[in-house]
Amino acid sequence: MRSSTSHHGLLNTRLFGTLLLGVVGAPLLWLMALQTGYVLAYQACDAQSSSWVIVPTAAAIGLAMIVGAVTVAARRRAERERIPLPFIGRLSLGMAWLMVLVLAASAIAPIILHPCD
């Protein structure tokens, strides 16, 4: 006789790795966008254009949104397959979309301020 709880003990490592992408990958995107902004600040000042800083941040926002969409799909799949990953699913989802907001907030300063200020 098959136990009704036997499936719940299995861990899908690919799904778990996808959920960890939201927890680790999204903050790494923010860190890379922040460091890229620091490196490109001198070029932005020389060119008198803030697009040197805004474009990498906008690209990071797009990538973070993709990571957020992937974590939404992974969380739904975990719920559909009844895999017990509720905490990591919520954490991944929250972290990915929080980093989208943080990246959007990081893009405000280069838009408003002049690069050489």
Backbone as JSON Lines, residues from 0, in Angstrom:
{"i":0,"aa":"M","n":[0.84,-1.18,0.0],"ca":[0.0,0.0,0.0],"c":[0.89,1.24,0.0]}
{"i":1,"aa":"R","n":[0.57,2.16,-0.86],"ca":[1.36,3.38,-0.99],"c":[0.94,4.4,0.05]}
{"i":2,"aa":"S","n":[1.92,5.0,0.68],"ca":[1.63,5.99,1.7],"c":[1.26,7.32,1.06]}
{"i":3,"aa":"S","n":[0.36,8.04,1.68],"ca":[-0.06,9.33,1.12],"c":[0.98,10.42,1.38]}
{"i":4,"aa":"T","n":[1.92,10.16,2.26],"ca":[2.94,11.18,2.56],"c":[4.29,10.88,1.92]}
{"i":5,"aa":"S","n":[4.39,9.81,1.14],"ca":[5.68,9.43,0.59],"c":[6.19,10.46,-0.43]}
{"i":6,"aa":"H","n":[5.31,11.08,-1.18],"ca":[5.73,12.05,-2.19],"c":[6.23,13.34,-1.55]}
{"i":7,"aa":"H","n":[5.73,13.67,-0.38],"ca":[6.09,14.94,0.24],"c":[7.53,14.98,0.75]}
{"i":8,"aa":"G","n":[8.13,13.87,0.96],"ca":[9.5,13.84,1.46],"c":[10.55,14.05,0.38]}
{"i":9,"aa":"L","n":[10.17,13.98,-0.86],"ca":[11.11,14.13,-1.96],"c":[11.48,15.59,-2.14]}
{"i":10,"aa":"L","n":[12.73,15.83,-2.51],"ca":[13.18,17.19,-2.76],"c":[13.59,17.3,-4.22]}
{"i":11,"aa":"N","n":[12.95,18.17,-4.92],"ca":[13.29,18.44,-6.3],"c":[14.41,19.48,-6.28]}
{"i":12,"aa":"T","n":[15.64,19.05,-6.56],"ca":[16.78,19.96,-6.43],"c":[16.76,21.05,-7.49]}
{"i":13,"aa":"R","n":[16.25,20.77,-8.65],"ca":[16.18,21.81,-9.69],"c":[15.19,22.91,-9.26]}
{"i":14,"aa":"L","n":[14.07,22.5,-8.71],"ca":[13.09,23.47,-8.23],"c":[13.64,24.26,-7.05]}
{"i":15,"aa":"F","n":[14.32,23.59,-6.17],"ca":[14.94,24.26,-5.02],"c":[16.0,25.26,-5.49]}
{"i":16,"aa":"G","n":[16.8,24.88,-6.49],"ca":[17.8,25.79,-7.05],"c":[17.17,27.0,-7.73]}
{"i":17,"aa":"T","n":[16.04,26.78,-8.39],"ca":[15.34,27.89,-9.02],"c":[14.81,28.86,-7.97]}
{"i":18,"aa":"L","n":[14.32,28.33,-6.87],"ca":[13.84,29.2,-5.8],"c":[15.01,29.94,-5.13]}
{"i":19,"aa":"L","n":[16.15,29.28,-5.03],"ca":[17.32,29.98,-4.47],"c":[17.82,31.08,-5.39]}
{"i":20,"aa":"L","n":[17.5,30.99,-6.67],"ca":[17.87,32.04,-7.6],"c":[17.25,33.37,-7.18]}
{"i":21,"aa":"G","n":[16.03,33.35,-6.7],"ca":[15.39,34.58,-6.23],"c":[16.02,35.11,-4.97]}
{"i":22,"aa":"V","n":[16.46,34.21,-4.1],"ca":[17.05,34.64,-2.83],"c":[18.46,35.18,-3.02]}
{"i":23,"aa":"V","n":[19.24,34.55,-3.88],"ca":[20.64,34.94,-4.06],"c":[20.86,35.76,-5.32]}
{"i":24,"aa":"G","n":[20.2,35.39,-6.4],"ca":[20.45,36.03,-7.68],"c":[19.99,37.47,-7.76]}
{"i":25,"aa":"A","n":[18.82,37.77,-7.22],"ca":[18.29,39.13,-7.29],"c":[19.17,40.13,-6.51]}
{"i":26,"aa":"P","n":[19.6,39.82,-5.29],"ca":[20.52,40.76,-4.62],"c":[21.86,40.89,-5.33]}
{"i":27,"aa":"L","n":[22.33,39.83,-5.96],"ca":[23.57,39.93,-6.73],"c":[23.41,40.85,-7.94]}
{"i":28,"aa":"L","n":[22.24,40.83,-8.54],"ca":[21.96,41.77,-9.63],"c":[22.03,43.21,-9.14]}
{"i":29,"aa":"W","n":[21.46,43.46,-7.98],"ca":[21.51,44.81,-7.41],"c":[22.96,45.22,-7.13]}
{"i":30,"aa":"L","n":[23.72,44.31,-6.55],"ca":[25.12,44.6,-6.26],"c":[25.9,44.89,-7.54]}
{"i":31,"aa":"M","n":[25.68,44.1,-8.57],"ca":[26.39,44.34,-9.83],"c":[25.97,45.67,-10.46]}
{"i":32,"aa":"A","n":[24.68,46.02,-10.37],"ca":[24.23,47.3,-10.92],"c":[24.83,48.46,-10.13]}
{"i":33,"aa":"L","n":[24.92,48.32,-8.83],"ca":[25.5,49.36,-7.99],"c":[26.98,49.55,-8.31]}
{"i":34,"aa":"Q","n":[27.72,48.48,-8.42],"ca":[29.14,48.58,-8.72],"c":[29.39,49.09,-10.14]}
{"i":35,"aa":"T","n":[28.54,48.69,-11.07],"ca":[28.66,49.2,-12.43],"c":[28.41,50.69,-12.47]}
{"i":36,"aa":"G","n":[27.45,51.16,-11.68],"ca":[27.19,52.6,-11.6],"c":[28.37,53.36,-11.05]}
{"i":37,"aa":"Y","n":[29.03,52.8,-10.04],"ca":[30.22,53.46,-9.49],"c":[31.35,53.52,-10.51]}
{"i":38,"aa":"V","n":[31.54,52.43,-11.24],"ca":[32.62,52.39,-12.23],"c":[32.35,53.35,-13.38]}
{"i":39,"aa":"L","n":[31.1,53.43,-13.81],"ca":[30.76,54.26,-14.97],"c":[30.48,55.71,-14.61]}
{"i":40,"aa":"A","n":[30.56,56.08,-13.35],"ca":[30.28,57.46,-12.95],"c":[31.27,58.44,-13.57]}
{"i":41,"aa":"Y","n":[32.53,58.06,-13.67],"ca":[33.52,58.96,-14.27],"c":[33.25,59.16,-15.76]}
{"i":42,"aa":"Q","n":[32.87,58.11,-16.46],"ca":[32.54,58.25,-17.88],"c":[31.28,59.1,-18.06]}
{"i":43,"aa":"A","n":[30.33,58.95,-17.15],"ca":[29.11,59.75,-17.22],"c":[29.42,61.22,-16.99]}
{"i":44,"aa":"C","n":[30.35,61.5,-16.1],"ca":[30.74,62.88,-15.83],"c":[31.49,63.47,-17.03]}
{"i":45,"aa":"D","n":[32.38,62.69,-17.6],"ca":[33.13,63.17,-18.78],"c":[32.21,63.43,-19.96]}
{"i":46,"aa":"A","n":[31.23,62.55,-20.17],"ca":[30.32,62.69,-21.3],"c":[29.15,63.62,-21.01]}
{"i":47,"aa":"Q","n":[29.03,64.09,-19.76],"ca":[27.9,64.94,-19.34],"c":[26.56,64.27,-19.65]}
{"i":48,"aa":"S","n":[26.5,62.97,-19.45],"ca":[25.29,62.2,-19.73],"c":[25.1,61.16,-18.63]}
{"i":49,"aa":"S","n":[23.89,61.1,-18.12],"ca":[23.62,60.12,-17.07],"c":[23.19,58.77,-17.64]}
{"i":50,"aa":"S","n":[23.13,58.65,-18.95],"ca":[22.73,57.36,-19.54],"c":[23.76,56.27,-19.27]}
{"i":51,"aa":"W","n":[25.01,56.67,-19.0],"ca":[26.03,55.69,-18.64],"c":[25.66,54.93,-17.37]}
{"i":52,"aa":"V","n":[24.9,55.56,-16.51],"ca":[24.53,54.94,-15.24],"c":[23.11,54.36,-15.31]}
{"i":53,"aa":"I","n":[22.24,55.0,-16.07],"ca":[20.84,54.58,-16.11],"c":[20.67,53.28,-16.9]}
{"i":54,"aa":"V","n":[21.38,53.12,-18.0],"ca":[21.21,51.94,-18.85],"c":[21.56,50.64,-18.12]}
{"i":55,"aa":"P","n":[22.69,50.55,-17.4],"ca":[22.95,49.29,-16.67],"c":[21.92,49.03,-15.56]}
{"i":56,"aa":"T","n":[21.43,50.1,-14.94],"ca":[20.42,49.92,-13.9],"c":[19.12,49.44,-14.52]}
{"i":57,"aa":"A","n":[18.74,49.99,-15.67],"ca":[17.52,49.54,-16.35],"c":[17.66,48.08,-16.8]}
{"i":58,"aa":"A","n":[18.83,47.7,-17.25],"ca":[19.06,46.3,-17.63],"c":[18.95,45.38,-16.42]}
{"i":59,"aa":"A","n":[19.47,45.84,-15.29],"ca":[19.37,45.04,-14.06],"c":[17.92,44.93,-13.59]}
{"i":60,"aa":"I","n":[17.14,46.0,-13.77],"ca":[15.71,45.93,-13.42],"c":[15.02,44.88,-14.29]}
{"i":61,"aa":"G","n":[15.32,44.88,-15.57],"ca":[14.74,43.88,-16.46],"c":[15.12,42.46,-16.08]}
{"i":62,"aa":"L","n":[16.39,42.26,-15.76],"ca":[16.83,40.92,-15.34],"c":[16.2,40.52,-14.01]}
{"i":63,"aa":"A","n":[16.06,41.47,-13.09],"ca":[15.43,41.16,-11.8],"c":[13.96,40.82,-11.98]}
{"i":64,"aa":"M","n":[13.31,41.46,-12.94],"ca":[11.92,41.12,-13.22],"c":[11.81,39.71,-13.81]}
{"i":65,"aa":"I","n":[12.78,39.34,-14.62],"ca":[12.81,37.97,-15.16],"c":[13.02,36.97,-14.03]}
{"i":66,"aa":"V","n":[13.94,37.28,-13.11],"ca":[14.16,36.41,-11.96],"c":[12.89,36.32,-11.12]}
{"i":67,"aa":"G","n":[12.19,37.43,-10.95],"ca":[10.93,37.41,-10.21],"c":[9.88,36.54,-10.88]}
{"i":68,"aa":"A","n":[9.79,36.62,-12.2],"ca":[8.82,35.79,-12.92],"c":[9.18,34.31,-12.83]}
{"i":69,"aa":"V","n":[10.48,34.01,-12.87],"ca":[10.92,32.62,-12.73],"c":[10.59,32.09,-11.34]}
{"i":70,"aa":"T","n":[10.77,32.92,-10.32],"ca":[10.46,32.45,-8.96],"c":[8.96,32.29,-8.76]}
{"i":71,"aa":"V","n":[8.15,33.13,-9.4],"ca":[6.69,32.95,-9.33],"c":[6.31,31.6,-9.95]}
{"i":72,"aa":"A","n":[6.87,31.29,-11.1],"ca":[6.57,30.02,-11.75],"c":[7.06,28.84,-10.92]}
{"i":73,"aa":"A","n":[8.24,28.96,-10.32],"ca":[8.77,27.87,-9.49],"c":[7.93,27.67,-8.24]}
{"i":74,"aa":"R","n":[7.48,28.76,-7.65],"ca":[6.65,28.63,-6.44],"c":[5.31,27.98,-6.78]}
{"i":75,"aa":"R","n":[4.72,28.37,-7.9],"ca":[3.46,27.74,-8.32],"c":[3.66,26.26,-8.61]}
{"i":76,"aa":"R","n":[4.78,25.92,-9.22],"ca":[5.06,24.51,-9.5],"c":[5.23,23.72,-8.21]}
{"i":77,"aa":"A","n":[5.9,24.32,-7.22],"ca":[6.08,23.64,-5.94],"c":[4.74,23.42,-5.26]}
{"i":78,"aa":"E","n":[3.85,24.41,-5.34],"ca":[2.52,24.24,-4.75],"c":[1.71,23.19,-5.5]}
{"i":79,"aa":"R","n":[1.83,23.19,-6.83],"ca":[1.07,22.24,-7.64],"c":[1.54,20.8,-7.38]}
{"i":80,"aa":"E","n":[2.85,20.61,-7.23],"ca":[3.38,19.27,-6.98],"c":[3.36,18.92,-5.5]}
{"i":81,"aa":"R","n":[2.9,19.83,-4.68],"ca":[2.79,19.65,-3.23],"c":[4.13,19.31,-2.6]}
{"i":82,"aa":"I","n":[5.16,20.01,-3.05],"ca":[6.5,19.86,-2.48],"c":[6.61,20.84,-1.32]}
{"i":83,"aa":"P","n":[7.07,20.42,-0.16],"ca":[7.06,21.29,1.02],"c":[8.19,22.32,1.01]}
{"i":84,"aa":"L","n":[8.04,23.35,0.2],"ca":[9.0,24.44,0.16],"c":[8.3,25.78,0.38]}
{"i":85,"aa":"P","n":[7.4,25.89,1.37],"ca":[6.65,27.14,1.48],"c":[7.5,28.32,1.92]}
{"i":86,"aa":"F","n":[8.43,28.12,2.86],"ca":[9.23,29.24,3.35],"c":[10.18,29.75,2.28]}
{"i":87,"aa":"I","n":[10.91,28.85,1.64],"ca":[11.86,29.27,0.62],"c":[11.12,29.86,-0.57]}
{"i":88,"aa":"G","n":[9.93,29.39,-0.85],"ca":[9.12,29.95,-1.94],"c":[8.7,31.38,-1.65]}
{"i":89,"aa":"R","n":[8.23,31.62,-0.45],"ca":[7.83,32.99,-0.07],"c":[9.04,33.91,0.01]}
{"i":90,"aa":"L","n":[10.12,33.41,0.57],"ca":[11.34,34.21,0.69],"c":[11.89,34.56,-0.69]}
{"i":91,"aa":"S","n":[11.91,33.61,-1.58],"ca":[12.4,33.83,-2.93],"c":[11.54,34.85,-3.66]}
{"i":92,"aa":"L","n":[10.26,34.7,-3.57],"ca":[9.33,35.62,-4.21],"c":[9.48,37.03,-3.66]}
{"i":93,"aa":"G","n":[9.52,37.14,-2.34],"ca":[9.66,38.45,-1.72],"c":[10.98,39.12,-2.03]}
{"i":94,"aa":"M","n":[12.05,38.36,-1.99],"ca":[13.38,38.94,-2.24],"c":[13.52,39.39,-3.69]}
{"i":95,"aa":"A","n":[13.03,38.6,-4.62],"ca":[13.16,38.96,-6.04],"c":[12.4,40.25,-6.34]}
{"i":96,"aa":"W","n":[11.18,40.35,-5.87],"ca":[10.4,41.56,-6.17],"c":[10.84,42.75,-5.33]}
{"i":97,"aa":"L","n":[11.38,42.51,-4.15],"ca":[11.94,43.61,-3.37],"c":[13.16,44.2,-4.08]}
{"i":98,"aa":"M","n":[13.96,43.36,-4.69],"ca":[15.12,43.86,-5.42],"c":[14.72,44.64,-6.67]}
{"i":99,"aa":"V","n":[13.58,44.31,-7.27],"ca":[13.07,45.12,-8.38],"c":[12.76,46.52,-7.87]}
{"i":100,"aa":"L","n":[12.12,46.61,-6.7],"ca":[11.83,47.93,-6.12],"c":[13.1,48.67,-5.74]}
{"i":101,"aa":"V","n":[14.07,47.98,-5.17],"ca":[15.33,48.62,-4.78],"c":[16.08,49.12,-6.02]}
{"i":102,"aa":"L","n":[16.1,48.33,-7.07],"ca":[16.75,48.77,-8.3],"c":[16.03,49.97,-8.92]}
{"i":103,"aa":"A","n":[14.71,49.97,-8.87],"ca":[13.96,51.13,-9.38],"c":[14.27,52.37,-8.55]}
{"i":104,"aa":"A","n":[14.37,52.2,-7.24],"ca":[14.73,53.34,-6.38],"c":[16.17,53.79,-6.64]}
{"i":105,"aa":"S","n":[17.04,52.86,-6.97],"ca":[18.43,53.21,-7.28],"c":[18.54,53.99,-8.59]}
{"i":106,"aa":"A","n":[17.56,53.82,-9.47],"ca":[17.6,54.52,-10.75],"c":[17.11,55.96,-10.64]}
{"i":107,"aa":"I","n":[16.49,56.32,-9.52],"ca":[15.95,57.67,-9.37],"c":[17.07,58.71,-9.28]}
{"i":108,"aa":"A","n":[18.09,58.43,-8.51],"ca":[19.17,59.41,-8.31],"c":[19.87,59.79,-9.62]}
{"i":109,"aa":"P","n":[20.28,58.86,-10.47],"ca":[20.92,59.27,-11.72],"c":[19.99,60.06,-12.66]}
{"i":110,"aa":"I","n":[18.7,59.81,-12.54],"ca":[17.76,60.55,-13.37],"c":[17.64,61.99,-12.91]}
{"i":111,"aa":"I","n":[17.57,62.2,-11.6],"ca":[17.35,63.53,-11.03],"c":[18.64,64.33,-10.94]}
{"i":112,"aa":"L","n":[19.71,63.7,-10.49],"ca":[20.96,64.41,-10.24],"c":[21.86,64.39,-11.47]}
{"i":113,"aa":"H","n":[22.66,65.39,-11.58],"ca":[23.67,65.45,-12.65],"c":[24.81,64.53,-12.28]}
{"i":114,"aa":"P","n":[25.47,63.85,-13.24],"ca":[26.52,62.88,-12.9],"c":[27.71,63.47,-12.15]}
{"i":115,"aa":"C","n":[27.99,64.75,-12.34],"ca":[29.17,65.33,-11.71],"c":[28.87,65.98,-10.36]}
{"i":116,"aa":"D","n":[27.63,65.91,-9.89],"ca":[27.27,66.52,-8.6],"c":[27.81,65.76,-7.44]}
